[in-house]
Amino acid sequence: MMFLLITIGNERYGIDVSHVVKVIPPVAVKEIPCTPDYISGLLNFHGHPIPVIDINYLYVQQPVSIYLGSRIIVVDLMHSKKEEGTESILLGILAEGVTEAIHIDQKSLVNSGIDMTDRSFVNRVVMNDKEIIQLVNLANLVPDQWKSKILQANTLLADEVLDQ
């Protein structure tokens, strides 16, 4: 399995590349008033608005520092549940330290041993040569009610919001 490595705070995390649609430089997004601080705004992704979250702010309450290794990772939250006719739910993840992808043997994945909740966004870890890499469970990254709202936004706001 391939994982795209990111940094949240001082820790390394991996995102399964099978969920990744595209990795782009941090571009300007349209800010949305009255949203939580971890929502960076809307990204015009090939003519469709997709929400972008600041994963650093979401989990360590510090905004992503924009520098050379910072990227917006466009992911499909529905990738693992894909069936014929199922719509994609795209989300942009603004992250730091997006500098490499690594191959991880599935046999080396282990449970973290810490199960605070069944909604934890991290559930497995792997030991790399020099560090523990926590693997992001994208299915639990955002609540289910967000997913339906994101799908609505993809459908209803495509022309309206980004033309302003």
C-alpha positions as CSV (number, residue, x, y, z in Angstrom):
1,M,0.0,0.0,0.0
2,M,1.2,3.5,-0.7
3,F,0.7,6.4,1.8
4,L,1.3,10.1,1.3
5,L,3.1,11.4,4.3
6,I,1.9,14.7,6.0
7,T,2.9,16.4,9.3
8,I,0.3,17.5,11.9
9,G,2.0,19.4,14.7
10,N,5.2,17.5,15.2
11,E,3.9,14.1,14.2
12,R,3.9,12.2,10.9
13,Y,0.7,10.8,9.4
14,G,-0.1,8.8,6.3
15,I,-3.0,9.1,3.9
16,D,-3.8,6.1,1.7
17,V,-3.1,7.3,-1.8
18,S,-6.0,5.3,-3.2
19,H,-8.2,8.1,-1.8
20,V,-6.1,10.9,-3.2
21,V,-7.5,12.6,-6.3
22,K,-4.9,15.3,-6.7
23,V,-2.2,17.1,-4.7
24,I,-1.9,20.8,-5.5
25,P,0.1,23.8,-4.1
26,P,-1.7,25.8,-1.5
27,V,-3.8,28.2,-3.7
28,A,-6.2,30.9,-2.6
29,V,-9.6,29.6,-1.4
30,K,-12.8,31.5,-1.0
31,E,-13.4,32.2,2.7
32,I,-16.8,31.3,4.1
33,P,-18.0,33.6,6.9
34,C,-19.2,32.1,10.2
35,T,-17.5,28.8,9.7
36,P,-15.2,27.1,12.2
37,D,-11.5,28.2,12.1
38,Y,-10.4,24.8,10.7
39,I,-12.4,25.4,7.5
40,S,-10.1,27.3,5.2
41,G,-12.8,27.9,2.6
42,L,-13.9,26.7,-0.8
43,L,-11.5,25.6,-3.6
44,N,-12.5,25.9,-7.2
45,F,-11.6,22.4,-8.3
46,H,-12.2,22.1,-12.1
47,G,-15.3,24.2,-11.8
48,H,-16.7,22.6,-8.6
49,P,-16.5,24.1,-5.1
50,I,-14.9,21.7,-2.6
51,P,-14.4,22.6,1.1
52,V,-10.8,22.8,2.3
53,I,-10.0,22.0,5.9
54,D,-6.8,22.9,7.7
55,I,-5.9,19.6,9.3
56,N,-3.4,21.2,11.6
57,Y,-6.0,23.5,13.0
58,L,-8.6,20.7,13.3
59,Y,-6.4,18.6,15.5
60,V,-3.7,20.8,17.2
61,Q,-5.4,24.2,17.0
62,Q,-2.5,25.8,15.0
63,P,-2.9,26.8,11.4
64,V,-0.8,25.2,8.7
65,S,2.3,27.3,8.0
66,I,2.5,27.8,4.2
67,Y,5.9,26.9,3.0
68,L,7.5,24.7,0.3
69,G,6.2,21.4,1.6
70,S,2.6,22.6,2.2
71,R,-0.1,21.3,-0.1
72,I,-3.8,20.9,-0.6
73,I,-4.6,17.2,-0.9
74,V,-7.9,16.6,-2.7
75,V,-9.4,13.3,-1.4
76,D,-12.5,11.3,-2.2
77,L,-14.1,10.5,1.2
78,M,-16.3,7.9,-0.5
79,H,-13.5,6.0,-2.2
80,S,-13.7,2.9,0.1
81,K,-17.5,2.7,-0.3
82,K,-17.5,3.2,-4.0
83,E,-20.3,1.4,-5.8
84,E,-21.6,1.9,-9.3
85,G,-23.4,5.2,-9.4
86,T,-22.1,6.4,-6.0
87,E,-21.1,10.1,-6.1
88,S,-17.7,11.2,-5.0
89,I,-17.5,13.4,-1.9
90,L,-14.4,15.5,-2.5
91,L,-12.6,17.3,0.4
92,G,-9.4,19.4,0.3
93,I,-7.0,18.9,3.2
94,L,-4.5,21.7,3.7
95,A,-1.4,20.1,5.3
96,E,2.3,20.6,6.0
97,G,5.2,18.4,5.2
98,V,3.7,16.8,2.1
99,T,7.0,15.7,0.8
100,E,6.9,12.0,0.1
101,A,4.9,8.8,-0.5
102,I,6.1,5.5,1.0
103,H,5.2,1.9,0.4
104,I,4.0,0.1,3.5
105,D,3.6,-3.6,3.6
106,Q,0.0,-4.3,4.9
107,K,1.5,-6.9,7.3
108,S,3.4,-4.2,9.1
109,L,0.2,-2.3,10.0
110,V,-0.8,-2.6,13.6
111,N,-3.6,-1.1,15.7
112,S,-2.4,1.8,17.8
113,G,-3.5,0.2,21.0
114,I,-5.4,3.4,21.9
115,D,-9.1,3.4,21.1
116,M,-10.5,6.6,22.5
117,T,-13.6,6.3,20.3
118,D,-14.9,4.3,17.3
119,R,-14.8,7.7,15.4
120,S,-11.1,8.2,15.8
121,F,-9.4,9.5,12.7
122,V,-6.3,7.4,13.5
123,N,-6.7,3.7,14.0
124,R,-3.5,2.0,12.7
125,V,0.2,2.8,12.9
126,V,3.3,1.5,11.2
127,M,6.9,1.7,12.4
128,N,9.1,3.4,9.8
129,D,12.9,3.2,10.0
130,K,13.0,6.2,12.3
131,E,9.5,7.0,13.5
132,I,5.9,5.8,14.1
133,I,3.6,6.9,11.4
134,Q,-0.1,7.1,12.2
135,L,-2.4,6.3,9.4
136,V,-5.4,8.7,8.8
137,N,-8.8,7.0,8.6
138,L,-10.5,9.4,6.1
139,A,-13.9,7.8,6.8
140,N,-13.7,9.3,10.3
141,L,-11.9,12.5,9.5
142,V,-15.2,14.4,9.2
143,P,-18.6,13.6,10.7
144,D,-21.2,11.8,8.5
145,Q,-23.4,14.9,8.6
146,W,-20.6,16.9,6.9
147,K,-20.4,14.4,4.1
148,S,-24.0,15.0,3.2
149,K,-23.5,18.7,3.4
150,I,-20.4,18.5,1.2
151,L,-22.3,16.5,-1.3
152,Q,-25.1,19.1,-1.3
153,A,-22.5,21.9,-1.7
154,N,-20.9,20.0,-4.7
155,T,-24.3,19.9,-6.3
156,L,-25.9,23.2,-5.4
157,L,-23.0,25.7,-5.3
158,A,-21.0,24.8,-8.3
159,D,-22.1,27.9,-10.3
160,E,-23.3,30.2,-7.5
161,V,-20.4,30.6,-5.1
162,L,-17.4,30.6,-7.3
163,D,-18.6,33.2,-9.8
164,Q,-18.8,35.9,-7.1
